[in-house]
Amino acid sequence: MKRIKILRLITWLPQGGIERKIVSVLPRLNRDVFEPYLCCLRERGPLADELEQQGVPVHVVPFSSRLDPIGLWKLHRILRQLSVDIVHAHMYRANTPATVLSILGEKVRVIGHYHNVDTWETWRQRQLDAFLARRRHLNLAVSDAVRRNVIENLSLPEEKIATLHNGVDTEEFRPVSQAEKELIRQKLGLPREAIVVIMVARFVSQKNHRFVIEHASELIRDYPNLIFLFAGSGPLEDELKQLSAKYGLTHHTVFLGSRDDIPRLLAASDISILPSSREGFSNTVLESMATGLPVVASDVGGAREIIDHGVNGLVLAMETTPAGPLPKSVEFIRLLRRLAGSPELCRRLGVSARQTALKFSLDVMVRKTESLYLKLMGER
């Protein structure tokens, strides 16, 4: 049987949640049935080499704009050279040119993938995407919440979009023994007796690092051995470091930068937090739960599709502020105090979290992805 050629299309491959998921999924596709490729529309990015080492070729077609005619022509040539059957694009910047080429007569099936709610930056973007989404062969959302958001904003018929939840590698992200945890802490220079709260997120406003730093002092007053680990990078990093120093938190906050050892960092931690104002279906939450950590995550996007409050994690209520939606300050402090003061609660939530994460394994996601591709190609 002729293999089905899949081209994933994305802006580039930085150390981000969406990109790491692509790098995890593509090499796992059944190579007897599928032949995967990836194309970046800006530059390669640090994950490109890792993907190629796993046998997935990476192409680059620089686009000066989403409808750059030269970029469209070069992408058209790659589709023809590779004899691509399905273009699976991610987010607005890749969804747009892929769909335009299909409309112009390119004989490929196009999937547009939505990873968050309210991703359109302007009214014009929303109108163009409403036009294009109807003309794709399929649209995918990372959660039911994202699916509803796309349907409402684009007036998209329900049958034109399906949910494909993110998955997690439950072997890579797993609970460790106390001895292993202490060894990892020792290598990271973390005190054995510390209560370590980790936040894995890019330093951008929607993740609300500032909110965490502004409320950390009140928690540290009750739990002086509390340490906050911030893993990630982004435009607000320097500003947040300065804010931490301003609040006198230098000895209680550790800025780790962009890391490729997230499983190890999670294993060294006691509590995971993600107080974002906007999420689709967080990889960080999934990875933390798979590691057996109790999670405190904002009640946004698909959080409640995986977190059962008080059973396998804690959901943080939101409130409307002049600056936009933010987690409730009193609730955030209350939930963190509750976990910091109860190792038994942390253990119980973590055990249940691990069991839930097993239902969202990467293998499950890969099999569902393969089924979608086969259905799109009309194969049994």
Secondary structure, 3 states (H helix, E strand, C coil): CCCEEEEEEECCCCCCHHHHHHHHHHHHCCCCCEEEEEEECCCCCCCHHHHHHCCCCEEECCCCCCCCHHHHHHHHHHHHHHCCCEEEEECHHHHHHHHHHHHCCCCCEEEEEECCCCCCCCHHHHHHHHHHHCCCCEEEECCHHHHHHHHHHHCCCHHHEEECCCCECCCCCCCCCHHHHHHHHHHHCCCCCCEEEEEECCCCHHHCHHHHHHHHHHHHHHCCCEEEEEECCCCCHHHHHHHHHHCCCCCCEEEEECCCCHHHHHHCCCEEEECCCCCCCCHHHHHHHHCCCCEEEECCCCHHHCCCECCCEEEECEEEECCEEEECHHHHHHHHHHHHCCHHHHHHHHHHHHHHHHCCEHHHHHHHHHHHHHHHHCCC
